[in-house]
């Protein structure tokens, strides 16, 4: 497959092909029942032989603004396809008219369709604007004579960032077809990732192939002007990445923070919450604190009420940590799928998570509660709470377990370090309670702050937050 998107609760796979003088697009689905539909051709286009041979690889193949956007080139033409359901919009644009400063660089380096009226591409050292109303293009920005080649990235839904790929010469911020800012020595060198974290802030990362230098930043655009903050800036291939961001408000987000060395070797992965305030980035230790679950692999947001952290290493069963915001709780589940060599992509709706691996797709479903008619059923999950909360000097932790078994209740600090084990024994099913008086394993009083109490059985783990205020 060449492209994957969600289609309702199903997963949609798109493929393209250019054979002889015909371009075709296929699609098939993976449904929540596990059914894989047969691929079907939903679009074909025959190319006029006078336009020359068509390149087998597209200039662009993406799903954006609820439509499939594809672009191909022949010797003489650009072909842009905008497909939205039964609406199939085809644009044929004559390629003649490029002004190239350096004839040796006359090739397409970056091509981006912004919407159904406007797009851009780069050739040589120049940037061109595509008019999809008139099916024409014109020179938009003339680069320097030094061989600068531009890359184009979408930012928010309105702005484009165009920056030089092999030098620090310059870059542009573009709103529609207006240049709102020219960047000099900004450092968007080899930008390779661009993901929204919250409000107007985006996480970007890049690398410098000449000096093997990596960097990550948070940037935002305010009134067409780009600004930001550097997160990490290191040498020798070291890079800290914000992975699988989940936005929780205009100023907070959660993500898996991963550290890489030696050209891509993962050395650590930790789930972390962040707060952006007054243009600065802070650690946010409020609920949910998932730092004790390592190594962090992926973070997936399900609607506004639930978030799932995927924990584990290649070749090992995965742990899935469910954050329940309405219940202010964390529940842990372990699954082994037989082939735990890892997953490349994660896609989700409000209730389903698709995990795409080498040769299989795993599907997880979030089941919400019980039927309102089932009033007297036996609980199938552990219940955990504490009172008072906040507390001083002690709090009572109440818990209910559906089956008899080995039980452990432990206290952790916000760094994920063990503070105190309160219970570690075989217990009968039913309701129980234990008191924590703010004392650690060394019989020393702990300081005021946020702590987490964790209930572990043979089949389930739950974690909740408590606050000690002295």
C-alpha positions in Angstrom: 0.0 0.0 0.0 1.1 3.6 -0.5 -1.3 5.5 1.7 -3.5 4.6 4.8 -6.3 6.6 6.3 -9.3 6.0 8.6 -12.7 5.7 6.9 -15.2 5.8 9.8 -14.1 2.9 12.0 -12.4 1.0 9.1 -8.9 1.3 7.8 -8.6 2.4 4.1 -5.5 1.5 2.0 -4.8 3.3 -1.2 -2.4 2.2 -4.0 -1.4 3.8 -7.3 0.0 2.6 -10.5 1.3 4.0 -13.8 1.4 1.5 -16.6 2.1 2.4 -20.2 0.0 5.6 -20.6 -2.6 4.9 -17.9 -2.7 6.0 -14.3 -4.9 4.1 -11.8 -5.8 4.2 -8.1 -7.0 1.2 -6.1 -8.5 1.0 -2.6 -9.3 -1.8 -0.1 -10.5 -1.8 3.5 -9.8 -3.6 6.8 -13.0 -3.5 8.9 -13.6 -3.9 12.6 -14.7 -7.5 12.1 -11.3 -8.3 10.7 -12.5 -8.6 7.1 -10.1 -7.5 4.4 -12.0 -6.4 1.2 -10.8 -7.1 -2.3 -8.9 -4.2 -3.9 -11.0 -2.3 -6.3 -10.0 0.3 -8.9 -11.9 3.5 -8.3 -10.1 5.8 -10.7 -8.2 5.6 -14.0 -6.9 8.2 -16.4 -5.5 7.7 -19.9 -2.7 10.0 -20.9 -2.3 11.5 -24.3 0.8 9.9 -25.9 1.8 13.4 -27.2 2.4 14.4 -23.6 5.4 12.0 -23.3 6.1 9.1 -20.9 4.6 9.3 -17.4 6.9 8.9 -14.4 6.0 5.8 -12.4 6.3 7.6 -9.0 3.9 10.5 -8.1 5.0 14.0 -7.2 2.4 13.8 -4.4 0.0 11.1 -3.1 -1.8 12.2 0.1 -5.2 12.3 1.7 -6.0 15.8 3.0 -9.1 17.9 3.5 -11.3 14.8 3.0 -10.0 14.1 -0.5 -7.3 12.1 -2.2 -4.6 14.4 -3.8 -2.3 13.0 -6.4 0.1 14.5 -8.8 2.1 13.0 -11.6 4.3 14.4 -14.4 5.0 13.5 -18.0 7.7 15.0 -20.2 5.3 17.8 -21.2 2.6 18.0 -18.4 1.8 18.1 -14.7 -1.3 16.1 -13.9 -3.1 16.9 -10.6 -6.0 14.7 -9.4 -8.4 15.8 -6.7 -10.8 13.0 -5.8 -13.6 13.4 -3.2 -16.1 10.5 -3.4 -17.7 10.7 -6.8 -16.2 14.1 -7.5 -13.1 13.6 -9.6 -11.3 16.8 -10.6 -8.5 16.5 -13.1 -6.0 19.4 -13.9 -3.6 19.2 -16.8 -0.8 21.9 -16.7 1.7 22.6 -19.3 5.3 22.3 -18.0 6.9 24.8 -20.4 8.1 28.1 -18.9 10.4 27.1 -16.0 13.1 29.6 -15.4 16.1 27.7 -13.9 19.1 29.5 -12.6 21.3 26.4 -12.8 20.4 24.1 -15.7 22.0 21.1 -13.9 19.3 21.3 -11.2 16.2 21.3 -13.5 14.1 18.7 -11.7 11.2 18.6 -9.3 12.4 18.6 -5.7 9.2 19.4 -3.8 5.6 19.5 -4.9 2.6 20.4 -2.7 -1.1 21.0 -3.4 -2.4 23.2 -0.7 -6.1 23.1 -1.6 -8.4 22.8 -4.7 -7.2 26.1 -6.0 -3.5 26.5 -5.1 -0.3 24.6 -5.0 3.5 25.0 -5.2 6.6 23.2 -6.5 10.3 23.8 -6.6 12.6 23.4 -9.6 16.2 24.3 -9.6 16.6 27.2 -7.2 13.1 28.7 -7.8 9.7 28.2 -6.2 6.6 28.2 -8.5 2.9 28.7 -7.7 0.3 26.5 -9.3 -3.1 28.0 -10.1 -5.6 25.2 -10.2 -8.4 27.6 -11.4 -6.5 28.5 -14.5 -4.5 25.3 -14.7 -1.3 27.3 -15.0 1.8 28.1 -13.0 4.1 31.1 -12.6 7.4 32.0 -10.8 6.6 32.7 -7.2 10.1 33.2 -5.6 13.5 33.4 -7.3 16.2 31.8 -5.2 19.8 32.7 -4.9 22.5 31.7 -7.4 24.2 29.5 -4.9 22.4 26.3 -5.7 19.8 26.5 -3.0 17.0 23.9 -3.3 13.8 24.4 -1.4 11.6 22.0 0.5 7.9 22.7 1.2 6.1 21.8 4.4 2.5 22.4 5.4 2.1 24.2 8.8 -1.3 24.4 10.5 -4.0 24.3 7.8 -3.2 27.7 6.4 0.6 28.3 6.2 3.4 26.8 4.3 7.1 26.8 5.3 9.5 26.8 2.4 13.2 26.5 3.4 16.5 25.9 1.8 17.6 22.3 1.9 21.3 22.4 1.4 22.3 25.7 3.0 21.2 28.1 5.7 20.6 30.8 3.1 16.9 31.6 3.5 13.4 30.4 3.9 9.8 31.6 3.6 6.6 31.6 5.6 3.6 31.7 3.1 0.0 32.4 3.9 -2.0 31.3 0.9 -0.1 33.1 -1.8 1.4 35.8 0.3 4.9 35.8 1.8 4.5 36.8 5.4 8.1 36.3 6.6 11.5 35.7 5.1 13.8 33.5 7.3 17.6 34.0 7.4 19.8 31.6 9.2 16.8 30.1 11.0 18.1 26.5 10.9 15.3 24.7 9.1 18.0 22.6 7.5 16.8 19.2 6.4 13.5 19.3 8.4 12.1 15.8 8.4 9.1 16.0 10.7 6.3 18.5 11.4 3.5 17.5 13.8 1.0 19.6 15.8 1.2 19.4 19.6 -1.3 22.0 20.8 -2.9 25.3 19.8 -0.7 26.8 17.1 2.5 25.0 18.2 4.1 22.4 16.0 7.0 20.1 16.8 9.7 20.0 14.1 12.9 18.1 13.8 15.7 18.1 11.3 19.3 17.2 10.6 22.4 18.5 9.0 24.0 15.8 6.7 27.3 17.8 6.4 28.0 18.0 10.2 25.7 15.1 11.4 23.9 17.6 13.6 20.4 17.0 14.9 17.9 19.4 16.4 14.3 19.5 17.6 12.1 22.6 18.2 8.6 23.8 19.0 7.5 26.5 16.6 4.4 28.6 16.2 3.1 31.2 13.8 1.5 34.3 15.2 0.1 36.7 12.6 2.2 35.1 9.9 5.5 35.3 11.9 7.4 32.2 12.8 8.8 31.9 16.3 9.8 29.0 18.6 11.9 27.4 21.2 14.7 24.8 20.9 14.2 21.6 22.7 17.4 19.8 22.0 20.5 20.5 19.9 23.2 17.9 19.9 26.0 16.4 17.9 27.2 12.9 17.0 23.8 11.8 15.7 22.1 12.3 19.1 18.5 13.3 18.9 15.6 13.7 21.3 12.2 13.1 19.5 8.7 13.9 20.6 6.8 11.0 19.2 3.0 10.4 18.8 1.7 13.6 20.3 -1.7 13.7 21.9 -3.2 17.2 22.5 -5.2 17.7 25.7 -5.8 21.5 25.7 -4.6 24.7 24.0 -1.5 24.6 26.2 -0.8 21.0 27.2 0.1 17.8 25.3 1.5 14.3 26.0 3.9 12.4 24.0 6.6 9.6 24.0 10.0 11.3 24.4 12.6 9.1 22.7 16.4 9.4 22.7 18.4 8.1 19.8 22.1 7.7 19.2 24.4 6.1 16.6 22.3 6.9 13.6 19.0 5.7 15.0 19.5 3.4 17.9 16.8 3.9 20.5 18.3 4.2 24.0 15.2 5.4 26.0 11.5 6.1 25.7 9.4 7.8 28.4 5.8 9.1 28.3 5.8 12.7 29.3 3.3 15.6 29.8 4.2 19.1 28.8 2.8 22.6 29.4 3.5 25.6 27.1 3.2 28.9 29.0 4.4 32.4 27.9 6.5 30.9 25.1 8.4 28.4 27.3 8.1 24.6 27.7 7.6 23.0 31.1 7.2 19.5 32.4 3.6 18.9 33.5 3.5 16.4 36.4 -0.3 16.4 36.7 -2.5 13.5 35.8 -1.8 11.3 33.9 1.8 10.6 34.8 2.9 7.5 32.8 6.6 7.8 33.4 6.8 4.5 35.2 5.7 2.7 32.0 8.9 2.1 30.0 10.0 1.8 27.3 7.4 4.0 25.7 6.5 3.1 22.2 3.3 4.9 21.1 0.6 7.2 22.5 -2.9 7.2 21.0 -5.8 9.5 21.9 -9.3 8.0 21.8 -11.9 10.7 21.8 -11.5 13.4 24.5 -11.9 10.9 27.4 -9.3 8.2 26.8 -5.7 7.8 25.9 -3.7 4.6 25.4 0.1 4.2 25.9 1.8 1.3 24.2 4.7 0.0 26.2 7.3 -2.7 25.2 10.3 -3.8 23.2 10.5 -5.6 19.9 10.0 -9.3 20.3 8.2 -8.9 23.6 4.4 -8.8 24.5 3.0 -5.3 24.6 1.6 -3.6 27.7 -1.3 -1.2 27.0 -2.0 1.5 29.5 -5.5 3.0 29.3 -5.9 6.5 30.7 -9.5 7.2 31.8 -9.9 10.9 32.2 -13.5 11.0 33.5 -12.6 8.3 36.1 -9.1 9.9 36.8 -7.6 6.4 36.6 -5.0 4.4 34.8 -5.6 0.7 33.9 -2.9 -1.7 32.5 -3.4 -4.6 30.2 -1.0 -7.1 28.6 -1.4 -8.8 25.3 0.8 -11.0 23.2 -0.1 -11.3 19.5 2.3 -14.1 18.5 4.4 -11.8 16.3 5.7 -9.0 18.6 8.4 -7.7 16.3 7.0 -4.2 16.3 4.5 -2.0 14.5 5.2 0.7 11.9 1.9 2.7 12.0 -1.0 3.3 14.4 -4.4 4.6 13.3 -7.4 5.1 15.4 -11.1 6.2 15.7 -12.8 7.0 19.0 -13.1 3.3 19.9 -10.6 1.3 17.7 -6.8 1.2 17.4 -5.2 -0.4 14.3 -1.6 -1.4 14.7 0.2 -2.2 11.4 3.2 -4.5 11.5 5.3 -6.4 9.0 2.7 -8.9 7.9 -0.3 -8.3 10.1 -2.7 -5.8 11.5 -3.8 -6.0 15.1 -7.0 -4.4 16.2 -7.9 -3.2 19.7 -11.4 -2.1 20.8 -12.3 0.1 23.7 -15.4 -1.2 25.4 -17.1 1.4 27.5 -19.0 0.2 30.6 -21.8 -2.3 31.0 -25.4 -2.3 30.0 -27.7 -0.2 32.1 -29.8 -3.3 32.7 -27.0 -5.2 34.4 -27.4 -3.7 37.8 -26.2 -6.7 40.0 -23.3 -8.1 38.0 -20.0 -9.1 39.6 -17.3 -6.5 38.8 -14.9 -7.6 36.2 -12.2 -5.0 36.9 -10.5 -3.8 40.1 -11.8 -0.7 41.8 -9.3 1.7 43.4 -9.8 5.0 45.3 -8.4 7.0 48.2 -9.7 9.5 50.8 -9.1 12.2 51.8 -7.3 13.5 48.7 -5.4 15.8 49.1 -4.4 14.5 52.6 -2.2 15.2 55.6 -0.9 13.2 57.4 -2.5 10.0 56.1 -4.9 8.7 53.5 -7.0 5.5 53.2 -6.6 3.5 50.0 -9.7 1.4 49.3 -9.7 -1.3 46.6 -11.9 -4.1 45.4 -10.7 -7.2 43.5 -13.0 -9.5 41.6 -10.9 -12.6 42.1 -8.6 -13.9 44.9 -4.9 -13.7 44.2 -1.6 -12.1 44.8 -2.0 -8.4 45.3 0.5 -5.6 45.6 -0.1 -1.9 46.4 2.9 0.5 46.0 3.5 4.2 46.1 5.6 6.0 43.5 6.8 9.6 43.2 6.4 11.7 40.0 9.7 10.4 38.7 8.4 6.9 38.7 10.6 5.8 41.6 9.3 3.4 44.2 8.5 5.1 47.6 6.8 2.5 49.6 5.2 -1.0 49.2 2.1 -1.1 51.4 0.7 -4.6 50.5 2.4 -7.6 48.9 0.4 -10.8 49.7 -2.4 -13.2 48.7 -5.8 -11.7 49.3 -9.4 -12.9 48.9 -11.7 -11.3 46.5 -13.8 -8.4 47.7 -13.3 -5.0 49.3 -10.1 -4.1 51.2 -8.3 -1.0 52.5 -4.9 0.1 53.6 -3.5 3.3 55.1 -0.5 5.3 53.9 0.9 7.8 56.4 3.4 9.5 54.1 6.4 7.3 55.2 8.8 5.8 52.7 10.6 2.4 52.8 13.4 3.9 55.0 10.7 5.1 57.5 11.3 8.7 56.6 8.6 11.2 56.0 8.2 12.2 52.3 7.9 15.8 51.1 4.6 17.4 49.9 3.7 16.7 46.3 2.0 14.4 43.9 2.3 10.6 44.4 0.8 7.6 42.6 -0.6 4.5 44.2 -0.6 1.4 42.1 -2.7 -1.7 42.6 -1.3 -4.8 40.8 -3.0 -8.2 40.6 -2.1 -11.3 38.5 -4.3 -10.0 35.6 -4.6 -6.2 35.9 -2.9 -3.1 37.1 -4.5 0.2 38.1 -2.8 3.5 39.0 -4.3 6.7 40.6 -3.0 10.0 41.9 -2.9 11.4 45.4 -1.6 14.6 46.8 0.2 15.1 50.1 -0.1 18.7 51.4 1.7 19.6 54.6 
